[in-house]
Every structure is written in structure tokens, then in C-alpha cells.
Amino acid sequence: MSQLALLGGEKVRRTPFSPWPQFTGTDGQRLLEVLESRNWGGFPFPNRLADEFGAKFAAHHGARYGCALANGTIAIVVALKAAGIRFGDEVIVPAYTWDGTATAVLDAGAVPVFADVDPDTYCLDLAAARAAITPRTRALLPVHLAMRFADMDGLVDIAAERDLLVIEDCAHMHGGRYRGRGAGSMGDLGCFSFQSSKLMTAGEGGAVITSRLEYFELVQTIVNSGRASVTDQFGKRVTGSNYRITEFQAALLVGQLERLEELGERRARNAASLSQALGAIPGVRPLPPQPALTREAIYCCVFQYRPAQPGVSRDLFAAALDAEGIPCDGRFYEPVYRSDLFRPTPEEYPQLKIGRDAPVDYGSFHCPVAERAAYEEALWLPQFLLLGGERDIEDIARAVEKVAANLDELSKADPALAGIKAMSRAERPGIEKKNY
């Protein structure tokens, strides 16, 4: 019988990992208080717990102002509008990210322009970003991905040289710090998600943080149906919508923020142990350390598949690891311009054609590092695998070593065994087995 569980052998891991999301009795008490108050919604705005959470969350990341809102995608839309992005403006986005980063740019009336990513961080590459700048460019939208920061020093320098805005997508980086500065505090605005798999969650939800009052006031106005901000020092009026967060979500997020550092330290400690173990296994490579990263935030632990000889696809390797009882994904993200969920047309988004000799053609984009990461190299382990103890880390490392040691046998397997790992995002079920 084969040693590999995918081919009929025994699994390395049979017990479940730590559950996610996590909560305490205090969370239940706070939810009950909201229930009994009958003040459940986002209005009056900002509601009590939403206001408390927004302020504390911003302060935790080194920003002056924070506004909780409906979700992370809307956070990007609102931040772009508050920063003054206009119809037809171009915004540079890393190719390797969740589709919502780019669709938010479209929904704000602007045009996403994709640039390649750094091979050691999978975050926006400085040279690629600089090369993508045109006279239409108004903003850089770096994504801090999985467990690494974009090079914020370099990107802020580029923005200063070219008079561009910097809006940080921090959906993966709750509590992270780069050279001592909090995620979302280094650009003009920072955007966060509290979707179910994130490091802080209320099921859904998002936040925008900034240290510029004029942006904060516009964020509040846009979120609250165009009403004046609570401070209204700048007196600006724009058309808004209802992007408010509920008090139930805010109640959960207050508790999530209280435990953020504790759980973050546990993930970081376990990730360091896992990276050390993976570094000794032929055919895989942990992401290199990032010296500028002064507090880790690990949404997923990402490592790279680099076999000495071809023959087993990354997707089949991920499926084999998953069969050993280690939740793992390979095609977690695709280059957005190739994603089945990214289908903008000039008819739906006229900013792609108005004022241009020809419509923007996303089929012409080619970002080789992002494509290699998406289809050949990156392996993603969800963050809840890192919330347990040493035994969990030992099991993960043993499973990776087992699969890597049996590539010859795996090369003879039916590629269809990769199953969901090789599916496009549009093909995947609406609700997946795994919590990521």
C-alpha cells in the first residue's frame, strides 16, 4: 500500500486543528447587552460600540481616526472616494491578490492597472509599480499579503516623487508592524477586512483608518448616506450610501481586538518553528525573513514548492498534503486579470474606454512572478493551524516531509486527484469544506 494518504496510506494527522473563529464568554455577554438594548443597527451613526471600536482599532495601528463599516471591499471603495480618486483615474494594484482589491477600484470609478509582485514577499514589486505609472495614475494600492508587508518605504518614496496617493489593503495584516509603524498608518488611508477567515472577524465587516481628518470626515459621510461627519471641520458634502456596520458586529470586534496580540504572538511563534522545519525539507522553501517586519501578522503561512525535478504539479502536492490531514491550498489566489471572477467590460465600466484610443485589455497583462506563484509555487496554510501547540507544528512538518519524500510515487497518480486545488475560483463551491 502507498505511504501517501492520497493514494490509500495512513494520514499523518487525524485530529482537528484549533477552531476558528475563537470567542470568550465576554463576547457572549457583550452580544447579549446589544440584544437587550434593542439598539442593533448602524444608525445612529457612529453607534456606540462601532465608534469605540473604530477609535481603538485606529490607535492600535498608530492612526488617529478609524471608521468601522460593512466589509473590506467597501472599505477600499470608500477610501478611494474619500481620497479624491475620480472617474477614469488609474490605480496600480498587485496582480497577485483577491479579486475584490481590483473590483473595488472599478466600483470607485477608476481603472485598476496590474503590476507584478516581489518573488520573496508576493507583495507589490517596486520596479513593476514604477513601470506601470502613466499620466493617468493617481494612486498605488499595495496589498500586505498573507504574512509579509509591501515595501512601504519604497512605495511612499515613489508616491512622493510622482504626487500619488497610497492606500494600503491590510485585509491580511491586523496588528502587523513595519519598521515599528502599524499596518494602514503609513499611506494616506488603510483598509481592513473582518470576513470570517481573517485574523479578526465579525463574520463580515471592515474598517478604514487614517491620520488625516479631511479624509476621515469624507469616509464617515460616504458610509452614512451623505450625512455630515461628526466633526465636520472641513464641511465637505458628497453623495454617500449606507455602508454602516451593525452593533452586533462591533460587539464582536471589540473582543477580537482585545485578543489580537495574544493570538498574534502565538501564530508568530509557531510560524517561526514551522519555517525552521520547512527549511530542512528538500523541494520546499519558506518565505525569506523580512527584516523590516517588526510585528508579524500571519493570515496564512505561505511557503514555496520548488521540486528539484519536474513531474508533480503544485496542485497535486497541495492535494496530497491536504489528504494527510493538513488543510492546504495552492490556487488560493490567481493573477486577477486571469481570474474567472474578474470580468469587467467597457459596457459595464465605461471608464475602461472613455477618453482612450482603445479600451483597457486585461487579456494583455502578463506578470510572470504572480503567475508562477498562482499556478506553480505558492502553498497556503490557514492561520488557525498556528493557534495550537508544538504537536500541531510537528504534524504539519512531518506531513510536508512525507509528501516531499514521495514525489516519485505521486508523479504516477491521476492529476485529477488534485480536485478542488486546481479549480478556478468560479468553479469552486459557494461554501467550501475548509475555513479559508
Secondary structure, DSSP 4 states (H G I P E B T S, - for coil): --SSGGGT---S--S----SS---HHHHHHHHHHHHHT--SS-SSS-HHHHHHHHHHHHHTT-SEEEEES-HHHHHHHHHHHTT--TT-EEEEESBS-HHHHHHHHHTT-EEEEE-B-TTT-SB-HHHHHHH--TTEEEE--B-BTTB---HHHHHHHHHHHT-EEEEE-TT-TT-EETTEETTSSSSEEEEE--TTSSS-SSS-EEEEES-HHHHHHHHHHHBTTPPPSS-SS-------B-PPPHHHHHHHHHHHHTHHHHHHHHHHHHHHHHHHHTTSTTEEEPPP-TTEEE---SEEEEEE--SSSSS-HHHHHHHHHHTT---BS-S--BGGG-TT----TTT-GGGTTTSSS---GGG---HHHHHIIIIIEEEEEGGGGSS-HHHHHHHHHHHHHHHHTHHHHHTS-GGGGGGGGS-TTTS-SS-SS--
